[in-house]
């Protein structure tokens, strides 16, 4: 996903996403490729899975259909 995809999906401006994406990148949970897209890493998947196990309900995301 690129930054615009995140903006559209989450409904927040890029200024609200920049720190979070920086943090995830520095923690090696996501990586940014040469074309500017973000990809989840193995470490990111493991974190997401461990967080999902602790939730009593599935995480619900509002999805945007373009």
C-alpha positions as CSV (number, residue, x, y, z in Angstrom):
1,X,0.0,0.0,0.0
2,X,1.1,3.5,-0.5
3,X,0.5,6.5,1.7
4,X,-2.5,7.6,-0.3
5,X,-4.1,4.1,0.1
6,X,-3.7,4.4,3.9
7,X,-5.3,7.9,3.8
8,X,-8.3,6.6,1.9
9,X,-8.7,3.4,3.9
10,X,-8.4,5.0,7.3
11,X,-10.0,8.4,6.4
12,X,-7.2,10.4,8.0
13,X,-4.7,12.9,6.5
14,X,-1.1,11.8,5.8
15,X,0.1,14.0,8.7
16,X,-1.6,11.7,11.1
17,X,0.0,8.6,9.5
18,X,3.6,9.7,9.1
19,X,4.8,9.1,12.6
20,X,3.0,5.7,12.9
21,X,4.5,4.5,9.6
22,X,7.9,5.8,10.6
23,X,7.6,3.9,13.9
24,X,6.4,0.7,12.2
25,X,9.3,1.0,9.7
26,X,11.9,1.6,12.4
27,X,10.6,-1.4,14.4
28,X,10.9,-3.5,11.2
29,X,7.1,-4.3,11.2
30,X,6.8,-2.8,7.7
31,X,9.2,-2.0,5.0
32,X,9.1,0.7,2.3
33,X,10.2,-0.2,-1.2
34,X,11.8,1.9,-3.8
35,X,8.4,2.6,-5.4
36,X,7.1,4.1,-2.1
37,X,4.8,1.2,-1.2
38,X,4.6,-0.2,2.3
39,X,4.7,-4.0,2.9
40,X,4.2,-5.9,6.1
41,X,7.2,-8.0,7.2
42,X,7.3,-11.3,9.0
43,X,7.8,-9.5,12.3
44,X,4.7,-7.4,11.5
45,X,2.6,-10.4,10.8
46,X,3.8,-12.0,14.0
47,X,2.8,-8.9,16.0
48,X,-0.6,-8.7,14.3
49,X,-1.3,-12.3,15.0
50,X,-0.2,-12.0,18.7
51,X,-2.5,-8.9,19.0
52,X,-5.4,-10.7,17.4
53,X,-5.2,-13.6,19.8
54,X,-5.7,-11.2,22.7
55,X,-8.9,-9.6,21.2
56,X,-12.3,-10.9,22.3
57,X,-13.8,-9.7,19.0
58,X,-12.3,-9.5,15.5
59,X,-11.0,-6.1,14.5
60,X,-13.5,-4.3,12.2
61,X,-12.2,-1.9,9.6
62,X,-14.3,0.5,7.5
63,X,-13.4,-0.3,3.9
64,X,-13.6,2.2,1.1
65,X,-14.7,1.0,-2.3
66,X,-13.3,3.1,-5.1
